[in-house]
Amino acid sequence: MSQGSRRPIRVCCVIGALTTGGSERQMLGILQQLDRNRFQPHLFTFYRDSPLVDEVPADVPHFCYEQHGGPLRQGWVPGRIQRVLAQSLAEYCVQHQIDVVYDRTYHVSLVTGAASRRSGTPYVNTVVENPAIGFYSTAGLFGCLKYYQLRAIYRRAAKVLCVSQGLLRGTADFFHLPKSTFSVCYNFVDSTRLAAIDAAAQHRLCLANELASPALLGQTRRPLKMVAVGRLHWQKGLDVLLQAMAKVRNEQELFSQLTLVGDGPELDKLRDLVRQLGLEADVQFMGWQSEPASFVSQADLFILPSLTEGLPNSLLEALLIGTPAIASDCNYGPSELTDNGRWATLVPPSDPAALSQAILAFVADPAAAQQRAIAAREVLLRRFQPEVGCRRLEEQLADAARKSSL
């Protein structure tokens, strides 16, 4: 289907469920932002558990397998769920004359790649996390077989996109494929979230001078206010942040408060660690929040202690708000996003001592960190606004559909 066709290009976006993770939010933004003059988006999900489903635009047809085919159960046959979903998706693509299918996660790619081959529909994928960690953490049994399946899928795909240059290199190396197999297509901030971010940024600017004052910062009357936003998962390194927080309190008598925005499987473990470190009065678990920008704008310092990232949306949004940030220099996104530490302080991952020293350095000169964050907003806003980012993805989707019609 070429751009000159009478009808818009039909894009079927595929994801397990619209939960509250970064990749899921990015998919929701794509569904909202695709130019309706050029594209007609569809949504295909596997599971009923989709807390963000109410935010799907009304003009997007949504097919949920579990609502039509019942609960997905593996049973005794390896790969049964994958084959059942691939067959259902292939039938959907044929029935609705889908021009291109698109997904963003490894386990979904095993389904989407097989379905696109069965239906003859071009396939576009975006790699969003370090495969050396992200792939095997979800591969389960028969991970080696799935590795070779995914490698073959990438070789056949119309497009395989990566959200950062570093991730492109890492993915090519991990799957032993030529770098030319992949292209970079950065994430973008959708217009709805950008409006909330802009409002938070204006609030931040009003508070900037007050928050950047070193007077009594880190003392009992003026504790350092830190915030971290993201899924409560071991890959996010939140245990490292808690250890660093305890270290600066116990060794340097610096008082701080930490707000954790997000939910996930590590909640109970993190609560236990908080108790072990004696931080019960200083750490607040806020759970998932539909709009975390207000928490970020009111904090002195945003911290991303991740062990691995593709291109961290939470760090991007913090810098767009203008909140000073410390991030772990993990593979692959923080260094690229911060211009090698120009816009935020980078520290080695899994290193509570280094993180605690970075926190102390911030307290010593918060005004300098605030100026860096304000400068970052101006640069990153131009690069990641939806008018730029979504148009990049649209060109990739259109090119895939166009080549298949030649």
C-alpha positions in Angstrom: 0.0 0.0 0.0 1.7 3.2 -1.2 1.3 6.7 0.2 -0.6 7.6 -2.9 -3.3 4.9 -2.2 -6.9 5.9 -1.8 -7.2 4.7 1.8 -4.9 5.3 4.7 -2.2 2.7 5.5 -3.6 0.2 8.0 -1.2 -0.4 10.9 -1.9 -3.1 13.4 0.0 -2.3 16.7 0.5 -5.5 18.7 1.3 -5.7 22.5 0.7 -8.1 25.2 -1.4 -5.7 27.3 -1.6 -2.0 27.8 -0.1 -2.0 31.3 1.7 0.9 32.8 5.2 0.3 31.5 7.2 2.7 29.3 6.9 0.6 26.2 3.1 0.3 26.7 2.8 4.1 27.2 4.8 4.7 24.0 2.5 2.3 22.1 -0.5 4.3 23.4 1.1 7.5 22.3 1.6 6.0 18.8 -2.1 5.1 18.6 -3.0 8.6 19.6 -0.5 10.5 17.4 -0.5 8.6 14.0 -1.6 11.0 11.3 -5.2 9.9 10.4 -4.8 11.2 6.9 -2.1 8.7 6.2 -2.7 5.9 8.7 -5.6 3.9 10.2 -4.2 2.3 13.4 -5.6 -1.0 14.8 -4.7 -2.5 18.2 -4.2 -6.2 18.9 -3.6 -7.3 22.5 -3.2 -10.7 24.1 -4.5 -10.3 27.7 -7.4 -8.6 29.4 -5.3 -6.9 32.0 -4.9 -3.5 30.3 -5.3 -0.6 32.7 -4.6 1.9 30.0 -7.1 0.6 27.5 -9.6 3.4 28.3 -7.0 5.8 26.8 -7.1 4.1 23.4 -8.7 6.5 20.9 -12.3 5.7 20.0 -11.4 5.4 16.3 -8.9 2.6 16.9 -10.4 -0.9 16.4 -9.2 -3.1 19.4 -9.1 -6.9 19.3 -8.2 -8.6 22.6 -7.5 -12.4 22.2 -8.6 -13.3 25.7 -12.0 -11.6 25.2 -12.7 -13.7 22.1 -10.7 -16.9 22.7 -10.7 -17.2 26.4 -7.8 -17.4 28.9 -4.4 -18.2 27.5 -2.9 -21.3 29.2 0.3 -22.9 28.1 -0.6 -26.5 29.0 1.8 -29.3 28.3 2.7 -28.3 24.7 5.7 -26.0 24.5 5.0 -22.9 22.3 1.3 -23.5 22.2 0.3 -19.9 23.3 2.7 -18.5 20.7 1.3 -20.5 17.9 -2.3 -19.8 18.9 -1.7 -16.1 19.1 0.2 -16.0 15.8 -2.6 -17.8 14.0 -5.2 -15.4 15.4 -3.1 -12.4 14.5 -2.5 -13.7 11.0 -6.2 -14.2 10.5 -6.9 -10.6 11.8 -4.3 -9.2 9.4 -6.0 -10.9 6.4 -9.5 -10.1 7.5 -8.8 -6.4 8.0 -6.4 -6.0 5.1 -3.6 -4.8 7.4 -0.7 -3.2 5.5 1.9 -3.4 8.2 2.2 -4.9 11.7 4.2 -3.2 14.5 5.4 -4.2 18.0 7.9 -3.2 20.6 8.7 -6.2 22.9 10.7 -9.4 22.6 8.1 -11.9 23.6 5.5 -10.2 21.4 7.9 -10.3 18.4 7.9 -14.1 18.5 4.1 -13.9 17.8 4.1 -11.0 15.5 7.0 -12.2 13.3 5.3 -15.6 12.8 1.9 -14.0 12.1 3.4 -11.6 9.5 5.0 -14.5 7.7 1.8 -16.5 7.6 -0.3 -13.6 6.4 2.4 -12.0 4.1 2.1 -8.7 6.0 5.2 -6.5 6.3 6.5 -6.4 9.9 8.2 -3.5 11.7 9.6 -3.9 15.2 11.2 -1.5 17.7 13.8 -2.8 20.1 13.5 -0.9 23.4 15.8 -2.6 25.9 19.2 -4.3 26.1 18.7 -7.8 24.7 21.5 -9.3 26.8 19.3 -8.6 29.8 15.8 -8.0 28.6 15.5 -11.0 26.2 16.6 -13.7 28.6 14.8 -12.3 31.5 11.5 -13.0 29.7 12.5 -15.9 27.4 11.8 -18.7 30.0 12.2 -22.2 28.9 13.7 -22.9 25.5 15.4 -19.5 25.5 18.0 -20.7 23.1 15.4 -21.8 20.6 13.6 -18.4 21.0 16.9 -16.6 20.4 17.3 -18.2 17.0 13.6 -17.7 16.2 13.9 -14.0 17.0 17.1 -13.7 15.0 15.4 -15.1 12.0 12.4 -12.8 12.5 14.7 -9.8 12.5 16.4 -10.9 9.3 13.0 -11.2 7.5 11.5 -8.0 9.0 10.8 -5.0 6.8 12.3 -2.7 9.5 13.9 -3.3 12.9 14.2 0.0 14.8 16.2 0.8 18.0 15.5 3.6 20.3 19.2 4.7 20.6 22.4 4.4 18.7 24.0 2.4 21.6 21.1 0.0 21.6 21.5 -0.5 17.8 25.1 -1.6 18.3 24.3 -3.8 21.2 21.4 -5.5 19.5 23.4 -6.2 16.3 26.2 -7.7 18.4 23.9 -9.8 20.6 22.0 -11.3 17.6 25.1 -11.5 15.4 23.5 -9.5 12.6 24.9 -6.7 10.5 24.3 -3.2 11.9 22.6 -2.4 8.6 19.8 -4.7 9.7 18.7 -2.0 12.2 17.8 1.7 12.2 17.5 4.3 15.0 14.1 5.7 15.7 13.9 7.6 19.0 10.9 7.6 21.3 8.8 10.7 21.5 6.7 12.3 24.1 3.0 12.3 23.1 1.1 15.5 23.1 -1.1 14.7 26.1 1.9 14.0 28.3 3.8 16.9 26.9 1.1 19.3 28.0 1.3 18.0 31.5 5.1 18.1 31.3 5.0 21.8 30.1 2.7 22.7 33.0 5.0 21.0 35.4 8.0 22.8 33.9 6.4 26.2 34.4 5.7 25.2 38.0 9.3 24.1 38.3 10.7 27.4 37.0 8.7 29.3 39.6 10.3 27.2 42.3 13.8 26.9 40.7 15.5 29.6 42.8 14.1 28.3 46.0 14.8 24.6 45.3 18.3 25.4 44.0 19.4 27.2 47.2 21.9 25.2 49.2 20.8 26.8 52.5 20.1 24.0 55.0 19.5 21.5 52.1 19.8 18.0 53.5 19.2 19.1 57.1 16.3 18.0 59.3 14.3 21.2 58.6 15.0 21.0 54.9 15.5 17.4 53.8 16.7 16.7 50.3 13.6 15.6 48.2 14.4 12.9 45.7 12.1 11.1 43.3 12.3 8.0 41.1 9.7 7.0 38.6 9.4 3.6 36.9 8.3 0.1 37.3 9.4 -1.6 40.5 11.5 -4.2 38.8 15.1 -5.4 39.6 16.4 -3.9 36.3 15.5 -0.5 37.7 18.2 -0.8 40.4 16.0 0.8 43.1 17.8 -1.2 45.8 21.0 0.6 44.9 19.2 3.9 45.4 17.9 2.9 48.8 21.4 1.8 49.9 22.9 5.1 48.7 20.2 7.0 50.6 21.0 5.1 53.8 24.8 5.7 53.2 24.5 9.5 53.0 22.3 9.6 56.0 24.5 7.3 58.2 27.9 8.5 57.1 27.3 12.1 56.2 24.3 13.0 58.3 22.4 14.1 55.2 18.7 13.8 55.6 16.6 13.0 52.5 13.1 11.9 51.5 12.5 9.6 48.6 9.2 9.3 46.6 8.9 6.1 44.5 6.3 6.5 41.8 5.4 3.2 40.1 4.4 -0.4 40.9 5.7 -3.8 40.0 6.9 -7.2 41.2 9.7 -5.9 43.5 7.3 -3.9 45.8 7.5 -6.3 48.7 11.3 -6.7 48.5 11.8 -3.0 48.3 9.5 -2.5 51.4 11.6 -5.1 53.3 14.8 -3.3 52.3 13.4 0.0 53.5 12.7 -1.6 56.9 16.2 -3.2 57.0 17.8 0.1 56.3 15.7 2.0 58.8 14.2 4.3 56.1 10.5 3.8 56.9 10.0 7.5 57.7 11.9 8.7 54.7 10.6 6.6 51.7 7.1 6.9 50.3 5.6 4.4 47.9 3.1 6.2 45.7 2.2 3.3 43.4 1.3 3.9 39.8 0.3 7.4 38.9 -1.3 8.4 35.6 0.7 11.6 35.6 3.9 11.6 37.6 5.0 15.0 36.3 3.8 16.9 39.4 6.0 14.6 41.7 9.0 15.3 39.5 8.5 19.0 39.4 8.4 19.4 43.2 11.5 17.3 43.8 15.0 18.7 44.3 16.5 15.8 42.4 15.4 13.0 40.1 17.3 9.7 40.2 17.4 6.9 37.7 19.5 4.0 39.1 18.7 1.5 36.4 21.0 -1.5 35.5 19.9 -1.3 31.9 17.9 1.0 29.7 17.1 1.5 26.0 16.2 5.1 26.1 14.6 6.0 29.5 11.4 7.9 29.2 11.3 8.8 32.9 14.7 10.5 32.6 13.7 12.3 29.4 10.5 13.6 31.0 12.4 14.8 34.2 14.8 16.8 32.0 12.0 18.2 30.0 10.4 19.4 33.3 13.7 20.9 34.2 14.5 18.8 37.3 18.2 18.1 38.0 18.9 14.4 37.6 21.4 11.7 38.4 21.4 8.6 36.2 23.4 5.4 36.1 25.6 5.2 33.1 24.2 1.8 32.1 23.8 0.3 28.6 22.4 2.0 26.6 20.3 5.1 26.9 21.3 7.5 29.7 24.6 8.6 28.2 23.1 9.2 24.8 20.1 11.1 26.2 22.3 13.3 28.5 25.0 14.0 25.9 27.5 12.0 27.8 26.7 13.6 31.1 26.3 17.2 29.9 22.7 17.5 31.1 22.7 15.2 34.1 25.3 13.5 36.4 26.2 9.9 35.3 27.4 7.3 37.8 28.4 3.6 37.4 25.4 1.3 37.8 25.1 -1.0 40.8 27.4 1.3 42.8 25.7 2.8 46.0 29.0 4.6 47.0 29.2 6.4 43.7 25.6 7.3 43.8 25.9 8.6 47.3 28.9 10.8 46.3 26.8 12.2 43.4 24.0 13.1 45.7 26.4 14.9 48.0 27.9 16.8 45.1 24.4 17.9 44.1 23.7 19.2 47.6 27.0 21.1 47.6 25.9 23.0 44.4 22.3 22.6 43.5 22.2 25.8 41.5 24.7 24.5 38.9 22.7 21.3 38.5 19.5 23.3 38.1 21.0 25.4 35.2 22.1 22.2 33.4 18.5 20.8 33.7 17.0 24.0 32.3 19.5 24.0 29.4 18.6 20.3 28.7 14.9 21.1 28.4 15.5 23.5 25.5 17.6 21.0 23.5 15.6 17.8 24.3 12.2 19.5 23.6 13.2 20.0 20.0 14.4 16.5 19.5 11.6 14.5 21.2 8.4 16.4 20.6 5.7 14.4 18.9 5.7 16.3 15.7 9.3 15.1 15.1 9.3 11.7 16.8 6.1 10.3 15.5 6.8 11.5 12.0 10.0 9.5 12.1 8.1 6.4 12.9 5.4 7.2 10.3 8.1 7.3 7.6 9.4 3.9 8.6 5.9 2.4 8.6 5.0 4.0 5.3 8.3 2.8 3.7 7.7 -0.8 4.9 4.1 -0.8 3.4 5.3 0.9 0.2 8.0 -1.6 -0.5 5.6 -4.6 0.0 3.3 -3.2 -2.7 6.1 -2.9 -5.3 
